[in-house]
Amino acid sequence: MVQLTERASTELRRLLTDHFARPQQGVRLRLNQAGGLAMTIDVPHSGDSIIRRNNMPVLIVDGRLAARLAQRVLDFPATSGAHSSGFTLGWRSLTPYPTAEGVG
């Protein structure tokens, strides 16, 4: 299962709030038409992997992607100005990232 840093968890929760997501919705990480990764707001489906925060879905990983992303970490790097670089999907390292609690 992909890991989620605290910064990424905070940004995902902000996105859900800003887009008026319902309590059962989270940000889905899925494949787009071109085979790249995309994010949408959705509800969990059977076979998905879900990272929860306060018992609410924050990140939903499409079941077909979960194994492929098992050694990855989703982060939202700190910015050095007004512009954000967005989410990054890096490889897990031996140094643990501060991760969001509540993997489910």
N, C-alpha and C positions, 0 to 999 in steps of 0.2 A: 504494500500500500504506500502511496506517495505520502511523504511527510509534509507538514504545513508549519511554517514559522509563525511566531506571534504577529509579526508585521503583516504577513499575508492573511492571517485570520482576521486581524483588525480591518484590513482593506476589504475583504470579502463581506464582512458584516456591514461595513459602510455602504457597499454596493447594494446589498439586500435592502437596507433601510432606505437608501436614496431612490430605489426603484419600487418601493412599496410592496415588497415580497410578502406573501402570506407566511405564517409561522411554519408550515410544513415544507416550504420551498428553500432551496439552497442554490449555490452557483454550481452548475454542471460543467465539468471538464469533459469534452467529447471531441470526436473527429469531425472536421467540416468536410464539405464536398471534395475539396482538393487533397484531403488526407492530412491536413495540418490540424493543430489543436485549436479549439474554440471554446468560449465560455458563454453559457446562457443561464437564465434563471429557470429552474424547473423543480419538479418534485422527484423524489427517489423512485426508481423502478426496480423491479425484481432483478437481482444479480448485481446491482450497483454497490460500490463501496462508498461509505458515508463517513465524513469527519464531522462530528457534532461539537457544538460549543453551547453550554448551558442547556443541554438536551435538545438543541435545535440544529438541523442540518446547516452546515456552513459550506462545505465542499462535497459535491457528489461526483464521483468518478465513474464514468460509464464502465459497466462490467467488462467490456471488451478491452479496455485500456488498463485496468487495475494491475494486472501482472506485468505489463510492459513498463509501468511507471513505478514499480516496487522499489527501485533504488534511487528515486528522484525526490527532490525537495522543492516545493513551491514557495517562493519568497516574493516579497514586495520591498525591494531595496530602499533604504532611506535616500532622500533626495538632497541635493546640494543647491537647491534653488527652488523656483516656482514650478519647474517642470519635473514630472515623474517619468521614470523610464518604464514603468509598468511592471507586471508580474514577470518573474523569471523562473525557469524550471531547470534547476541544476542537479548535479549528482550528489548523492550523500557522501559525506567525508567522514574521516575517523573522528574529527572534532564535532561533537553533537551541536546541532542548531537548537536554539530555544524553540521548542515546538508547542503548538496549541494542544491543550489537553482534551481528552474525550474522543478518542478514535473509536468508531463503532461500526 
